[in-house]
């Protein structure tokens, strides 16, 4: 696996801004990727948000293996953590977050009531790694395009407050730029994040990632590649992964010099198909 510089300077700035903004917040809504629920949780967010009420959202749950998602939810709930798997693009899914927010801030609302303060808006921060769907979740909750979104990590800029009226409570949501953490203790965490698209593709070797993904799929979802591309799939070990990429390139007619399959283009197709759920519902960690 090629080494890459994945922690750009803007994330240091975003982390400082997040720490500063936490002073304004009643609740932290942490958004992780259901396809890699543990690897996509920034440990810095947990440390910064100690003492704050929290709700964990597993976004992109419609793309993840539901058996694995349910196992993760159960494990977290046994620790007393509120977890909601959802497709953030689905407004019906997003609305299930509202009662969870109300329950999470119940103690604060009761404290306000005793002090004679009624209907103070709940201020919630949406936090998580890049490209996990934070702005999409806000837009679904708000019922409009209220937050900036983009396909590349780090598109969110500046402090944004978006008001959502739930009937008996006003929630003011703050979107934040996605932030990673400076050092992965486990190299596999970085690879999973890269495969899922949370590290900018401009600084990665897509062929390396495609080979890793092919070997993972062979071990855990052996029919995914053959079903998608209609090809015979040899073992992805050794040089076999290159043969699979060649077959994908031939099937998708992405050819380079001399009419040979373009392995880089085939790798991009494979990764894009995974990221968009076209290989099936797949979770990258168990």
C-alpha positions in Angstrom: 0.0 0.0 0.0 1.5 3.3 -1.1 2.0 5.8 1.7 0.1 9.1 1.5 -0.3 12.4 3.3 -3.9 12.5 4.3 -4.1 15.1 7.1 -4.2 18.5 5.4 -3.8 21.8 7.3 -7.4 22.8 7.0 -8.4 20.0 9.3 -6.2 21.4 12.1 -8.1 24.7 11.7 -11.5 22.9 11.6 -10.6 21.0 14.8 -9.8 24.3 16.7 -13.0 25.9 15.5 -15.0 22.8 16.6 -13.5 23.0 20.1 -14.4 26.7 20.3 -18.0 26.2 19.0 -18.6 23.4 21.5 -19.1 26.1 24.2 -22.3 27.1 22.4 -23.7 23.5 22.1 -26.2 21.5 24.1 -25.9 18.3 22.1 -23.4 16.6 19.8 -24.8 14.5 16.9 -22.0 12.3 15.8 -22.3 10.9 12.3 -20.4 7.7 11.3 -20.5 5.5 8.2 -22.5 2.3 8.8 -20.2 0.5 6.3 -17.2 1.1 8.7 -18.9 2.1 11.9 -15.9 2.0 14.2 -13.2 3.1 11.8 -15.3 6.2 10.8 -15.6 7.5 14.4 -13.0 10.1 15.1 -11.7 9.5 18.6 -10.9 13.2 18.9 -14.6 14.0 18.7 -15.2 11.7 21.7 -12.5 13.4 23.7 -13.6 16.9 22.8 -17.3 16.2 23.5 -17.0 14.7 27.0 -19.7 16.0 29.2 -22.0 16.8 26.3 -25.2 14.9 25.5 -24.5 12.8 22.4 -26.4 10.8 19.8 -24.6 8.5 17.3 -26.0 8.3 13.7 -24.9 5.5 11.4 -25.3 7.1 8.0 -25.4 5.3 4.7 -27.1 2.4 6.5 -28.9 1.6 3.2 -25.5 0.7 1.7 -24.2 -1.4 4.7 -24.7 -5.1 5.5 -27.8 -5.0 7.8 -26.7 -8.0 9.9 -23.4 -6.2 10.7 -25.2 -2.9 11.4 -27.6 -4.5 13.8 -24.7 -6.2 15.7 -22.9 -2.9 16.0 -26.0 -1.1 17.2 -26.7 -3.7 19.8 -23.1 -3.6 21.1 -23.2 0.2 21.4 -26.6 0.3 23.1 -25.3 -2.2 25.7 -22.8 0.6 26.5 -25.7 3.1 27.0 -25.1 4.9 23.7 -28.1 6.0 21.6 -27.5 4.8 18.0 -29.7 5.4 14.9 -28.9 3.7 11.6 -30.3 5.7 8.7 -30.1 6.9 5.1 -29.6 10.6 5.7 -31.1 11.4 2.2 -34.4 9.8 3.3 -36.5 12.5 5.2 -38.6 9.8 6.9 -35.4 8.3 8.3 -34.0 11.7 9.3 -37.2 12.5 11.2 -36.5 9.5 13.6 -33.7 11.7 14.9 -36.0 14.3 16.4 -37.4 12.2 19.3 -33.8 11.0 20.0 -32.7 14.6 20.3 -35.6 15.5 22.6 -34.8 12.5 24.8 -31.0 13.4 24.9 -31.7 17.0 26.1 -34.5 16.1 28.4 -32.4 16.9 31.6 -31.4 20.3 30.2 -35.0 21.2 29.2 -36.2 20.3 32.7 -33.4 22.3 34.3 -34.5 25.3 32.2 -38.1 24.8 33.2 -37.3 24.9 36.9 -35.5 28.2 36.3 -38.5 29.6 34.4 -36.9 29.4 31.0 -39.3 28.0 28.4 -38.8 27.0 24.8 -35.2 27.8 24.5 -33.9 26.4 21.2 -31.7 23.3 21.5 -28.3 23.9 19.9 -26.9 20.8 18.3 -23.6 20.2 16.5 -23.4 17.7 13.6 -19.8 16.2 13.8 -18.0 13.5 12.0 -15.3 12.6 9.4 -15.3 13.9 5.8 -17.8 12.8 3.3 -20.1 10.9 5.7 -23.3 12.8 5.0 -23.5 15.5 7.7 -24.8 18.3 5.4 -27.2 15.8 3.7 -28.6 14.9 7.1 -29.2 18.6 8.0 -31.0 19.2 4.7 -33.3 16.2 5.2 -34.1 17.4 8.8 -34.7 20.9 7.6 -36.7 19.8 4.5 -34.7 22.1 2.3 -31.2 22.7 0.9 -29.9 24.5 4.0 -26.4 23.2 4.2 -23.7 23.1 1.6 -22.9 19.6 0.3 -20.3 18.1 -2.0 -18.7 14.8 -3.1 -15.2 15.8 -1.9 -14.1 15.8 1.7 -14.0 19.1 3.5 -16.6 21.1 1.4 -18.4 22.6 4.5 -17.2 26.1 5.1 -17.9 28.5 7.9 -20.3 28.4 10.8 -23.9 27.6 9.7 -26.9 27.6 12.0 -30.0 25.9 10.5 -33.3 26.0 12.5 -35.6 22.9 12.5 -39.0 23.2 14.1 -40.2 19.9 15.6 -43.6 21.3 16.8 -42.8 21.5 20.6 -39.1 22.2 20.2 -36.8 24.3 17.9 -33.5 22.7 17.1 -30.7 24.9 15.8 -28.2 22.7 14.0 -24.6 23.6 13.3 -22.8 21.9 10.4 -19.0 21.4 10.8 -16.3 20.4 8.3 -15.3 16.8 8.4 -12.2 16.1 10.4 -9.9 13.1 10.6 -7.3 12.6 13.3 -3.5 13.0 13.0 -2.5 9.4 13.3 -4.1 6.0 12.7 -3.0 3.4 15.2 -4.3 0.7 12.9 -3.2 0.9 9.3 -6.4 -0.9 8.2 -8.5 2.0 9.6 -6.9 4.3 7.0 -7.4 1.8 4.2 -11.1 1.4 5.0 -11.6 5.2 5.2 -9.9 5.6 1.8 -12.0 2.8 0.2 -15.2 4.5 1.5 -14.1 7.9 0.1 -13.4 9.8 3.3 -9.8 10.6 2.3 -9.4 12.7 -0.8 -8.8 10.5 -3.9 -6.3 13.0 -5.3 -3.7 11.8 -2.8 -4.3 8.0 -3.1 -3.3 5.1 -5.3 -6.7 3.8 -6.4 -5.1 0.5 -7.7 -3.8 -0.3 -4.2 -7.3 0.4 -2.7 -9.0 -1.7 -5.4 -6.7 -4.6 -4.7 -7.4 -4.4 -1.0 -11.2 -4.2 -1.7 -11.1 -7.2 -4.1 -9.3 -9.4 -1.5 -11.8 -8.3 1.2 -14.8 -9.1 -1.0 -13.3 -12.5 -1.9 -13.1 -13.3 1.8 -16.5 -11.9 2.9 -18.8 -11.2 0.0 -17.5 -13.7 -2.7 -20.3 -13.2 -5.2 -20.3 -9.4 -5.2 -17.8 -8.9 -8.1 -19.1 -11.7 -10.4 -22.7 -10.6 -9.9 -21.9 -7.0 -10.7 -19.7 -7.4 -13.7 -20.7 -10.9 -15.1 -17.1 -12.1 -15.0 -15.3 -15.2 -13.8 -13.4 -14.1 -10.7 -10.0 -15.8 -9.9 -8.5 -15.6 -6.5 -7.5 -12.0 -5.7 -4.4 -13.2 -3.9 -1.0 -12.6 -5.5 -1.4 -11.4 -9.1 -5.0 -12.5 -9.2 -6.3 -9.1 -8.2 -4.7 -7.5 -11.4 -6.5 -10.2 -13.4 -9.8 -9.3 -11.9 -9.2 -5.6 -12.7 -8.3 -6.5 -16.2 -11.5 -8.4 -16.6 -13.5 -5.4 -15.2 -11.7 -3.1 -17.6 -12.5 -5.3 -20.6 -16.1 -5.7 -19.5 -16.5 -1.9 -19.1 -14.4 -1.2 -22.3 -11.9 1.1 -20.5 -8.7 0.5 -22.5 -5.3 2.0 -22.6 -2.3 1.8 -24.9 -2.5 -1.1 -27.4 -6.0 -1.9 -26.4 -5.0 -3.3 -23.0 -7.4 -2.8 -20.1 -6.7 0.4 -18.1 -6.2 -0.9 -14.6 -6.4 2.6 -13.0 -9.7 3.2 -14.7 -11.0 -0.2 -13.8 -10.0 0.5 -10.1 -11.9 3.7 -10.2 -15.0 1.9 -11.5 -14.8 -0.7 -8.7 -14.4 1.8 -6.0 -17.2 4.0 -7.3 -19.5 1.0 -7.5 -18.7 0.1 -3.9 -19.2 3.7 -2.7 -22.6 3.9 -4.4 -23.9 0.5 -3.3 -23.8 -1.1 -6.7 -21.8 -4.1 -5.4 -24.5 -4.8 -2.8 -24.9 -4.0 0.8 -21.3 -4.4 2.2 -19.7 -3.6 5.5 -15.9 -3.3 5.6 -15.4 -4.3 9.3 -16.9 -6.7 11.6 
